[in-house]
Amino acid sequence: MRPFFCILGLALAWLVTSSAQAHSRGFAWFFAHSRPQGICSGQHVVATFYASGRRTASGQAFDPSRYAAAHRTLPFGSRVTVTNPQNGRSVTVVINDRGPFTRGVTLDLTPGAARAIGMYQTQWVCML
């Protein structure tokens, strides 16, 4: 009976440590293990979403339910259509902030915009 508990304990320890590693993999793991999928009539880019802040770089109050996004170079007020290629849902967002500042990531969406296209984690999207 004792060997059974040892094996069970080892299996549980492996499960706990492997799930912790999966949560801490970060952007390097994402870029190494993911590729754009689906048809895109625009440009495949990586998008994340952010849920905090008081003011955006354009001076507007941050509203997480709004359809807005941050982009490093597009002018404030630009409208960009973002499509989730996994389900075909799209939303038009207004650029009102600067960022993201992670190399390889092009857009930071507000939670409202991310939810509207069914995006719940960092992923490839189509940007028009």
N, CA, C and O of each residue as an XYZ file, in Angstrom:
512
protein
N       0.820     -1.193      0.000
C       0.000      0.000      0.000
C       0.864      1.256      0.000
O       0.490      2.273     -0.585
N       2.007      1.185      0.649
C       2.873      2.346      0.747
C       3.389      2.814     -0.623
O       3.399      4.021     -0.864
N       3.819      1.923     -1.532
C       4.285      2.381     -2.844
C       3.193      3.134     -3.608
O       3.494      4.063     -4.357
N       1.949      2.748     -3.429
C       0.844      3.437     -4.095
C       0.789      4.902     -3.673
O       0.631      5.785     -4.516
N       0.919      5.164     -2.362
C       0.875      6.544     -1.868
C       2.091      7.346     -2.328
O       1.979      8.544     -2.588
N       3.246      6.697     -2.429
C       4.447      7.379     -2.929
C       4.239      7.800     -4.380
O       4.551      8.931     -4.752
N       3.721      6.902     -5.187
C       3.482      7.209     -6.602
C       2.419      8.286     -6.726
O       2.558      9.203     -7.535
N       1.365      8.188     -5.940
C       0.318      9.206     -5.952
C       0.873     10.571     -5.552
O       0.547     11.581     -6.175
N       1.709     10.604     -4.518
C       2.322     11.851     -4.076
C       3.220     12.456     -5.141
O       3.196     13.668     -5.356
N       4.012     11.628     -5.810
C       4.876     12.107     -6.891
C       4.052     12.639     -8.056
O       4.394     13.660     -8.651
N       2.975     11.949     -8.374
C       2.116     12.402     -9.481
C       1.482     13.748     -9.147
O       1.419     14.629    -10.004
N       1.018     13.913     -7.928
C       0.428     15.195     -7.528
C       1.478     16.317     -7.527
O       1.193     17.434     -7.959
N       2.671     16.022     -7.050
C       3.740     17.034     -7.055
C       4.072     17.450     -8.485
O       4.247     18.638     -8.758
N       4.159     16.481     -9.402
C       4.442     16.807    -10.800
C       3.319     17.657    -11.388
O       3.580     18.613    -12.118
N       2.080     17.312    -11.075
C       0.937     18.057    -11.597
C       0.952     19.512    -11.114
O       0.706     20.428    -11.898
N       1.236     19.720     -9.849
C       1.263     21.071     -9.290
C       2.392     21.883     -9.907
O       2.176     23.031    -10.295
N       3.586     21.319    -10.008
C       4.708     22.087    -10.560
C       4.553     22.318    -12.051
O       4.955     23.373    -12.541
N       3.986     21.375    -12.792
C       3.832     21.589    -14.235
C       2.777     22.642    -14.527
O       2.928     23.396    -15.488
N       1.708     22.722    -13.729
C       0.704     23.754    -13.966
C       1.247     25.127    -13.596
O       0.886     26.118    -14.230
N       2.110     25.208    -12.578
C       2.723     26.489    -12.229
C       3.635     26.954    -13.357
O       3.686     28.147    -13.659
N       4.355     26.025    -13.982
C       5.212     26.387    -15.102
C       4.375     26.875    -16.277
O       4.776     27.805    -16.977
N       3.236     26.271    -16.497
C       2.384     26.679    -17.620
C       1.898     28.103    -17.434
O       1.793     28.842    -18.413
N       1.599     28.511    -16.210
C       1.121     29.869    -15.971
C       2.233     30.896    -16.039
O       1.969     32.076    -16.269
N       3.483     30.467    -15.843
C       4.590     31.417    -15.834
C       5.383     31.403    -17.132
O       6.471     31.976    -17.189
N       4.878     30.779    -18.150
C       5.630     30.674    -19.405
C       5.805     32.021    -20.082
O       6.889     32.316    -20.585
N       4.784     32.832    -20.109
C       4.895     34.182    -20.625
C       4.931     34.286    -22.135
O       4.578     33.354    -22.858
N       5.374     35.459    -22.594
C       5.338     35.781    -24.009
C       6.335     34.978    -24.824
O       6.051     34.644    -25.974
N       7.501     34.657    -24.262
C       8.495     33.881    -25.014
C       7.904     32.533    -25.417
O       8.077     32.085    -26.550
N       7.208     31.893    -24.488
C       6.588     30.609    -24.792
C       5.493     30.790    -25.846
O       5.370     29.981    -26.766
N       4.694     31.862    -25.707
C       3.617     32.123    -26.661
C       4.155     32.252    -28.076
O       3.630     31.628    -28.998
N       5.203     33.060    -28.258
C       5.743     33.275    -29.600
C       6.414     32.027    -30.157
O       6.410     31.809    -31.369
N       6.984     31.214    -29.291
C       7.645     29.996    -29.745
C       6.661     28.894    -30.116
O       6.992     28.020    -30.917
N       5.460     28.919    -29.549
C       4.528     27.808    -29.728
C       3.212     28.166    -30.395
O       2.302     27.337    -30.421
N       3.078     29.361    -30.930
C       1.821     29.700    -31.585
C       2.099     30.355    -32.936
O       3.127     31.004    -33.132
N       1.192     30.175    -33.828
C       1.270     30.757    -35.164
C      -0.109     31.287    -35.521
O      -1.115     30.796    -35.008
N      -0.164     32.299    -36.408
C      -1.473     32.807    -36.825
C      -2.293     31.700    -37.482
O      -1.765     30.863    -38.215
N      -3.581     31.716    -37.205
C      -4.490     30.744    -37.801
C      -5.660     31.482    -38.427
O      -5.974     32.607    -38.039
N      -6.296     30.852    -39.387
C      -7.483     31.424    -39.998
C      -7.152     32.391    -41.122
O      -5.997     32.757    -41.336
N      -8.183     32.788    -41.822
C      -8.043     33.708    -42.941
C      -8.076     35.136    -42.422
O      -8.901     35.482    -41.577
N      -7.172     35.961    -42.933
C      -7.093     37.350    -42.495
C      -6.935     38.232    -43.722
O      -5.976     38.082    -44.479
N      -7.874     39.151    -43.920
C      -7.776     40.048    -45.067
C      -6.921     41.270    -44.752
O      -6.658     42.089    -45.632
N      -6.488     41.395    -43.504
C      -5.638     42.512    -43.082
C      -4.271     42.001    -42.694
O      -3.565     41.408    -43.510
N      -3.901     42.228    -41.456
C      -2.591     41.860    -40.944
C      -2.757     41.047    -39.675
O      -3.471     41.461    -38.762
N      -2.098     39.879    -39.604
C      -2.099     39.091    -38.376
C      -1.179     39.769    -37.371
O      -0.008     40.009    -37.665
N      -1.697     40.078    -36.190
C      -0.909     40.687    -35.122
C      -1.249     40.005    -33.802
O      -2.284     39.350    -33.680
N      -0.379     40.164    -32.826
C      -0.627     39.621    -31.494
C      -1.293     40.702    -30.657
O      -0.856     41.853    -30.642
N      -2.354     40.316    -29.964
C      -3.089     41.250    -29.113
C      -3.172     40.716    -27.690
O      -3.256     39.509    -27.461
N      -3.147     41.635    -26.754
C      -3.390     41.330    -25.350
C      -4.517     42.251    -24.899
O      -5.044     43.028    -25.694
N      -4.887     42.163    -23.624
C      -5.842     43.147    -23.113
C      -5.424     43.560    -21.713
O      -4.791     42.798    -20.982
N      -5.787     44.766    -21.360
C      -5.400     45.313    -20.061
C      -6.637     45.830    -19.358
O      -7.592     46.270    -19.998
N      -6.612     45.772    -18.028
C      -7.831     46.079    -17.283
C      -7.664     47.165    -16.246
O      -8.538     47.343    -15.397
N      -6.561     47.897    -16.292
C      -6.401     48.912    -15.265
C      -5.837     50.192    -15.859
O      -5.271     50.205    -16.952
N      -6.006     51.234    -15.125
C      -5.499     52.529    -15.539
C      -6.498     53.608    -15.187
O      -7.693     53.343    -15.062
N      -6.013     54.815    -15.029
C      -6.898     55.928    -14.727
C      -7.153     56.751    -15.973
O      -8.296     57.028    -16.335
N      -6.080     57.132    -16.612
C      -6.169     57.945    -17.822
C      -5.375     57.266    -18.918
O      -4.372     56.600    -18.663
N      -5.839     57.445    -20.132
C      -5.094     56.937    -21.277
C      -4.108     58.006    -21.719
O      -4.172     59.145    -21.256
N      -3.204     57.644    -22.607
C      -2.209     58.600    -23.091
C      -2.860     59.768    -23.839
O      -2.276     60.847    -23.936
N      -4.065     59.553    -24.367
C      -4.760     60.632    -25.078
C      -5.464     61.591    -24.110
O      -5.992     62.616    -24.539
N      -5.476     61.271    -22.819
C      -6.107     62.125    -21.819
C      -7.499     61.683    -21.419
O      -8.068     62.242    -20.481
N      -8.074     60.689    -22.104
C      -9.410     60.201    -21.756
C      -9.340     59.337    -20.503
O      -8.309     58.732    -20.207
N     -10.436     59.289    -19.782
C     -10.530     58.379    -18.645
C     -10.576     56.950    -19.167
O     -11.241     56.672    -20.165
N      -9.871     56.041    -18.496
C      -9.882     54.645    -18.913
C     -11.227     54.020    -18.575
O     -11.658     54.063    -17.422
N     -11.890     53.445    -19.558
C     -13.177     52.784    -19.370
C     -13.041     51.359    -19.890
O     -12.968     51.167    -21.104
N     -13.006     50.347    -19.014
C     -12.786     48.971    -19.451
C     -13.896     48.409    -20.331
O     -13.672     47.426    -21.037
N     -15.087     49.006    -20.309
C     -16.176     48.482    -21.127
C     -16.186     49.069    -22.541
O     -16.927     48.602    -23.405
N     -15.372     50.080    -22.768
C     -15.325     50.742    -24.068
C     -14.592     49.915    -25.110
O     -13.756     49.083    -24.758
N     -14.885     50.126    -26.372
C     -14.171     49.460    -27.454
C     -13.013     50.354    -27.859
O     -13.127     51.176    -28.768
N     -11.898     50.177    -27.167
C     -10.717     51.002    -27.409
C      -9.490     50.109    -27.345
O      -9.558     48.959    -26.911
N      -8.356     50.667    -27.788
C      -7.117     49.902    -27.798
C      -5.920     50.828    -27.684
O      -6.014     52.033    -27.919
N      -4.801     50.239    -27.319
C      -3.532     50.947    -27.283
C      -2.670     50.429    -28.431
O      -2.633     49.228    -28.701
N      -1.985     51.338    -29.095
C      -1.061     51.008    -30.187
C       0.117     51.964    -30.077
O      -0.053     53.122    -29.696
N       1.300     51.486    -30.407
C       2.495     52.319    -30.227
C       2.567     53.507    -31.179
O       3.045     54.571    -30.786
N       2.100     53.356    -32.433
C       2.363     54.405    -33.421
C       1.130     54.994    -34.106
O       1.208     56.109    -34.620
N       0.015     54.303    -34.133
C      -1.160     54.845    -34.819
C      -1.641     56.108    -34.108
O      -1.580     56.185    -32.881
N      -2.121     57.102    -34.866
C      -2.596     58.341    -34.242
C      -3.828     58.103    -33.368
O      -4.647     57.229    -33.653
N      -3.946     58.896    -32.300
C      -5.137     58.825    -31.461
C      -6.361     59.121    -32.311
O      -6.329     60.000    -33.172
N      -7.423     58.397    -32.070
C      -8.650     58.576    -32.833
C      -8.752     57.658    -34.037
O      -9.815     57.570    -34.653
N      -7.670     56.971    -34.389
C      -7.723     56.022    -35.511
C      -8.683     54.896    -35.175
O      -8.770     54.464    -34.026
N      -9.389     54.433    -36.165
C     -10.305     53.304    -35.982
C      -9.704     52.080    -36.650
O      -9.269     52.123    -37.801
N      -9.692     50.982    -35.894
C      -9.106     49.734    -36.363
C     -10.127     48.630    -36.132
O     -10.711     48.537    -35.053
N     -10.342     47.797    -37.137
C     -11.222     46.644    -36.970
C     -10.375     45.437    -36.601
O      -9.422     45.089    -37.297
N     -10.743     44.808    -35.492
C     -10.011     43.658    -34.974
C     -10.932     42.445    -35.062
O     -12.060     42.470    -34.570
N     -10.432     41.381    -35.699
C     -11.216     40.154    -35.875
C     -10.512     38.994    -35.206
O      -9.300     38.826    -35.343
N     -11.282     38.191    -34.479
C     -10.762     36.961    -33.903
C     -10.888     35.883    -34.976
O     -12.007     35.471    -35.284
N      -9.774     35.407    -35.561
C      -9.866     34.436    -36.645
C     -10.385     33.073    -36.203
O     -10.788     32.265    -37.040
N     -10.382     32.811    -34.900
C     -10.864     31.526    -34.405
C     -12.386     31.417    -34.459
O     -12.926     30.320    -34.599
N     -13.088     32.564    -34.349
C     -14.547     32.494    -34.369
C     -15.188     33.484    -35.342
O     -16.406     33.471    -35.516
N     -14.385     34.342    -35.978
C     -14.905     35.275    -36.977
C     -15.539     36.534    -36.413
O     -15.986     37.388    -37.180
N     -15.591     36.675    -35.090
C     -16.205     37.871    -34.499
C     -15.252     39.057    -34.599
O     -14.041     38.911    -34.436
N     -15.815     40.230    -34.869
C     -14.969     41.414    -35.010
C     -15.591     42.607    -34.302
O     -16.785     42.628    -34.005
N     -14.743     43.601    -34.039
C     -15.161     44.825    -33.374
C     -14.265     45.950    -33.889
O     -13.095     45.728    -34.201
N     -14.818     47.146    -33.975
C     -14.031     48.313    -34.352
C     -13.665     49.060    -33.082
O     -14.532     49.422    -32.286
N     -12.362     49.287    -32.900
C     -11.874     49.964    -31.705
C     -11.252     51.303    -32.091
O     -10.822     51.499    -33.228
N     -11.213     52.214    -31.129
C     -10.583     53.520    -31.311
C      -9.251     53.499    -30.568
O      -9.193     53.090    -29.408
N      -8.196     53.932    -31.221
C      -6.886     54.006    -30.580
C      -6.874     55.244    -29.679
O      -6.996     56.372    -30.157
N      -6.725     55.018    -28.367
C      -6.707     56.146    -27.439
C      -5.595     56.052    -26.409
O      -5.565     56.825    -25.451
N      -4.676     55.102    -26.602
C      -3.609     54.926    -25.634
C      -2.349     54.442    -26.341
O      -2.405     54.006    -27.491
N      -1.225     54.520    -25.659
C       0.047     54.039    -26.180
C       0.384     52.717    -25.525
O       0.001     52.458    -24.384
N       1.098     51.893    -26.249
C       1.466     50.565    -25.781
C       1.038     49.582    -26.834
O       0.572     50.016    -27.887
N       1.155     48.359    -26.640
C       1.832     47.675    -25.547
C       3.348     47.801    -25.694
O       3.857     48.049    -26.787
N       4.041     47.633    -24.610
C       5.483     47.802    -24.629
C       6.216     46.473    -24.506
O       7.374     46.430    -24.091
N       5.540     45.397    -24.867
C       6.147     44.077    -24.936
C       6.494     43.806    -26.392
O       5.640     43.915    -27.271
N       7.748     43.453    -26.644
C       8.174     43.217    -28.017
C       7.345     42.108    -28.657
O       7.162     41.040    -28.073
N       6.851     42.372    -29.853
C       6.061     41.391    -30.589
C       4.564     41.546    -30.426
O       3.801     40.999    -31.222
N       4.127     42.275    -29.416
C       2.699     42.495    -29.182
C       2.324     43.840    -29.801
O       2.974     44.849    -29.532
N       1.275     43.859    -30.631
C       0.915     45.055    -31.378
C      -0.224     45.837    -30.761
O      -0.201     47.068    -30.776
N      -1.225     45.154    -30.217
C      -2.411     45.827    -29.679
C      -2.677     45.432    -28.235
O      -2.500     44.275    -27.853
N      -3.098     46.395    -27.448
C      -3.659     46.154    -26.119
C      -5.122     46.569    -26.194
O      -5.424     47.750    -26.362
N      -6.021     45.616    -26.073
C      -7.451     45.907    -26.142
C      -8.009     46.139    -24.745
O      -7.476     45.622    -23.763
N      -9.074     46.910    -24.661
C      -9.790     47.013    -23.397
C     -10.535     45.695    -23.171
O     -10.808     44.977    -24.134
N     -10.867     45.363    -21.929
C     -11.600     44.120    -21.680
C     -12.919     44.040    -22.446
O     -13.317     42.955    -22.869
N     -13.600     45.169    -22.632
C     -14.860     45.166    -23.375
C     -14.661     44.753    -24.823
O     -15.452     43.981    -25.364
N     -13.612     45.260    -25.452
C     -13.332     44.893    -26.839
C     -12.888     43.442    -26.936
O     -13.296     42.727    -27.852
N     -12.055     42.999    -25.995
C     -11.595     41.606    -26.004
C     -12.768     40.649    -25.825
O     -12.865     39.637    -26.520
N     -13.650     40.970    -24.901
C     -14.821     40.126    -24.649
C     -15.726     40.077    -25.883
O     -16.298     39.033    -26.197
N     -15.853     41.203    -26.575
C     -16.744     41.272    -27.744
C     -16.302     40.329    -28.854
O     -17.136     39.837    -29.615
N     -15.001     40.071    -28.958
C     -14.532     39.157    -30.010
C     -14.229     37.764    -29.470
O     -13.753     36.898    -30.204
N     -14.501     37.552    -28.200
C     -14.272     36.229    -27.612
C     -12.807     35.940    -27.334
O     -12.368     34.795    -27.439
N     -12.054     36.961    -26.982
C     -10.627     36.801    -26.684
C     -10.448     36.806    -25.170
O     -10.830     37.767    -24.503
N      -9.864     35.725    -24.618
C      -9.708     35.626    -23.176
C      -8.258     35.475    -22.745
O      -7.975     35.293    -21.561
N      -7.344     35.550    -23.697
C      -5.920     35.480    -23.402
C      -5.162     36.092    -24.570
O      -5.770     36.442    -25.581
N      -3.864     36.226    -24.451
C      -3.048     36.736    -25.546
C      -3.240     35.830    -26.753
O      -3.178     34.607    -26.629
N      -3.473     36.422    -27.919
C      -3.665     35.593    -29.104
C      -3.431     36.393    -30.379
O      -3.345     37.621    -30.358
N      -3.331     35.675    -31.474
C      -3.227     36.287    -32.791
C      -4.604     36.767    -33.202
O      -5.592     36.053    -33.029
N      -4.678     37.971    -33.745
C      -5.930     38.527    -34.278
C      -5.638     39.108    -35.645
O      -4.481     39.236    -36.046
N      -6.686     39.453    -36.350
C      -6.560     40.100    -37.650
C      -6.906     41.578    -37.479
O      -7.967     41.921    -36.957
N      -6.004     42.442    -37.922
C      -6.194     43.885    -37.763
C      -6.331     44.522    -39.124
O      -5.474     44.346    -39.990
N      -7.424     45.274    -39.318
C      -7.658     46.011    -40.570
C      -7.592     47.496    -40.309
O      -7.762     48.293    -41.231
